[in-house]
Amino acid sequence: MPSWNLLVKKFFKESILLISVFILYLVVGKLSLHLSSIDGYSTPVWPPAGLALGFVIIFGKRVWPALFLGAYFTNTTYFPTSETWIEFLISNPQNITISLGNSSSAVLGAYFLKKYSDPNLNIFQVHELLVFFIFAGPVTAFIASTIGSFSLYYFKIIYFEFLFQTWLTWWMGDSIGIIIFTPLLILIWKWYLGEEKLIRLIIFASATMSTFIFTLSIFFITRNWEKEFIKYRIKSDGQIISTEIEKGLLENIRVVKALGSFISITENLNRNYFDQFAEGIMEGSDGVAALSWNRMIRNSARSVVETKLKKDYPGSNGITIKKDQKMIKSPHSEEYVLIQYIYPYSENKFAVGYNLLSDPTRKEALNSSMQRKDLDITSKVNLIQNLENNIGFLVFYPVTRWNGEFGFATAVIRIGSIINKSSIGNDPNYLCIKIEEFKDPYHSDIFSKDCSKNEEKIFADYFYEYPIKIGSHTLNVRAIATKDYFQKNLTNASRFILIISSLLTGLLGILLLIIMGKEKSIQNIVEKRTFELEKANRVKSEFLANMSHEIRTPMNGVLGMLTLLEQTDVDLEQKDYLDNAKRAVLSLLTIINDILDVSKLENKRLEMDLKPTNIHKLCKDLIRLFLPDARNKNLEFYVNVSSLDSNLFALVDENRLRQILINLIGNALKFTFTGSLSLDVNLSEDRKFIVFTVKDTGIGISPENISKLFNRFVQLEDSRTKKFEGSGLGLYISKQLVNLMGGEIEVQSVLNVGSTFQFTIPFEETDQKDIQIEKLPSRLVGENDHFHVLIAEDNSLNQKFIVKLFQKENIKTSVASNGFEVIQLLDESLVHIDDRFDMILMDIQMPLMDGMEATKLIRKRDDSYRDIPIIAITANSMDSQLKEYLENGMNGFVKKPIILSELMTAIYKNLEN
């Protein structure tokens, strides 16, 4: 009986031990899972490994079943319900092998320690510590990490590319867990047995645990940063590719709208016209597989239409439907929507005459388009135009032709081509891209790209979604991380910080260096993106400069012809039309100049041209400029410059100062309907600044709008209902110019009361006066019958304008279309002593030889033409370009479009010189 009681007590004692070991291992294991790296399958520090080895060292291998079950349930997320325990255990085979590895490695590690060290394991001895660090850490951890990582790979939980990384992290995590927690558990047991003093336990525990807790804090911060970084990258890259896909879709949709416009206005539409237009607009579109005109007819018109189909397409079978993968004659119906024209025909010959209403998917989209009276698309369809990339949809655009015919301009869109083009050259190539269609109550996958490598559950939380609305359909672009994307962007900073911090708890500096290193990687990404943005900005500026040249050249012809027409006999109504046209051209010129100024300011290429300027005279000139408009609006215009000496000259950029004042006064005049506006100019008390104040009693500005008043392209009214003209650049440019001059600008305004704009610029008085070109008699040149101007201009309209201009001034002209002709005419004129050229107006961009090259050759001549005045007539307006012309021998320049007064002033100035 006593022996039975002993057995019962021993059983309960062993059971309590096993249950305690199981529970402790399970609790610590579940908590330790929160230390896992982002990939979710390895933990840089694994405390249960240290507990398992300590339990075996203390209690022997009899605790192996508790360790096995503790390890199994640590890696299991649920308990059995309807299934048996055997079925439950074998349903997760990788958990069985991992648990075997974890529990068995503890038994083997304890065996090696007891064999090669003191059985009492005196860990305060150098020899014992050395043996412990060798066998307890790396050797024991090697067994568990090898079995565990290969189990994950064998059961397809991880990819082969992650195998070594998982094994290394697992091995180091178990090693660190053993090194930190096994000695702690042994010390606790020794203290419990009375073999160790409490003070040693407290010192060891407080040192290791405090450092470990600190390490955990750093780890959680860094891991969260890593997660946010990955999410930020996936959002950033997802936005890039989603925007490109949306842009590609809209560009292809614009093709079908262009086709619809063509069909609606073309009177004699036939196959030839259709094919020519379709071929032209499809050249720049990678996503459009085919274009067609799908006409809707009644059954009464069927015979006529079928006759025309057979005439346009001799192989046509009339109106057809598709049945059993064959095209057959369509049965009679009240209405048909048939493909009347299609391009390219070679790939779509069987589609001619096809009745789209016979297909439910196409019919649904057609009805939706008619009901909405706007563009709509079909759901996903399989295309026949491209066997390797045959997923897409049809775009229907309702069109009513000039003769009342109704139908649909249609485009066949390839989704794959758009996505492939959107991904070229970008990091998003590493993303899985899915296109889904959301249509209540269902959604369906339309297309996917590179999605074979995102099946692991660790990728599930890393995605970006972007909905695109097209017609009645919503296409959802989903960018999902793949293993390649993780390998490219995952820094693993958290696992390395935790490993190094746990091994070298005292080296806090290393932790800080690693964190700063990760921060540097972010900075490199930011700098790279900044460089790309700056590069894009430079490309934009070059584009603006080129476009400025291309726009100014025809504008010169327009303004020139208007100027010539103005000088003819016109009645008052015609003169009003001319004035309006000239104002429109000059307004366009102002906008172009503003855009160029913005480009120069953004690229820091705008330079100040300081010269002596009479501020008093400048303000008086502005009065004369705006006074007529103010009187037309019955406004009082007050100007106070009395505090300035009329002979006071300041060193400023006169043109830029005039530009600022024109912007501010022009705005005051534009937004004021009753009351007055004023310009007040005076010197600051210390005479270091000139203070300009423009005040009005206009509509005023609300407080919330003042903060964005000086931003680019900002207009403080809804663009759909705005009643004030303007590009939204004037105040932005004015502020930048004031700042560039070294001054400041500020605004005070009350809504419906008025606004006051005040700016300052540095005042630098100068005794030097700018040479003023007085107005010369209009016939100064014309009185010389021998005065001869050579005009070098390749644009025939500009040639005509300048020639007519000089004819009115009785100036003789000759015309050259390029630099070679200029040199030739100069050579030929040398034999005519009485009819040589007195001046050259030189265009810059000309074929064969440009104006710059011709000027260089002229300045190298040995005859009298070497010093002939040459004035550049150019559509280029960049300061660096104009400076280059002067440096290469030109005497002056006139910007296109040519203003008559500016041209004559340049001519007279060079004559005087």
Secondary structure, DSSP 8 states (H G I E B T S, - for coil): -HHHHHHHHHHHHHHHHHHHHHHHHHHHHHHHGGG--TTSS--S--HHHHHHHHHHHHH-GGGHHHHHHHHHHHT-S---SSS-HHHHHHTSHHHHHHHHHHHHHHHHHHHHHHHHS-TT--TTSHHHHHHIIIIIIIIHHHHHHHHHHHHHHHTTSS-GGGHHHHHHHHHHHHHHHHHHHHHHHHHHHHHHHTSS-HHHHHHHHHHHHHHHHHHHHHHHHHHHHHHHHHHHHHHHHHHHHHHHHHHHHHHHHHHHHHHHHHHHH-TT--HHHHHHHHHHHHTT-SSEEEEEEEEEEEGGGHHHHHHHHHHHSTT--SSEEEETTEEEE----SEEEEEEEEESSTTTGGGTTBBGGGSHHHHHHHHHHHHHTS-EE-S-EE-SS-TTS-EEEEEEEEEE-TTS-EEEEEEEEEHHHHHHHHHTTSGGGGEEEEEEEEETTEEEEEEEES-TT--SGGGTT-EEEEEEEETTEEEEEEEEE-HHHHHHH---HHHHHHHHHHH-TT-HHHHHHHHHHHHHHHHHHHHHHHHHHHHHHHHHHHHHHHHHHHHHHHHHHHHHHHHHHHTS---HHHHHHHHHHHHHHHHHHHHHHHHHHHHHHHTT------EEEEHHHHHHHHHHHHHHHHHHTT-EEEEE-TTS-TT-EEEE-HHHHHHHHHHHHHHHHHT--SSEEEEEEEE-TTSSEEEEEEEE-SS---HHHHTTTTSTT--SS-TTT--S---S-HHHHHHHHHHHHT--EEEEEETTTEEEEEEEEE--B-S----------TTTTTT-TT-EEEEE-S-HHHHHHHHHHHHHTT-EEEEESSHHHHHHHHHHHTT-GGG--SEEEEESS-SSS-HHHHHHHHHT-SSGGGG--EEEEES---HHHHHHHHHTT--EEEESS--HHHHHHHHHHHHH-
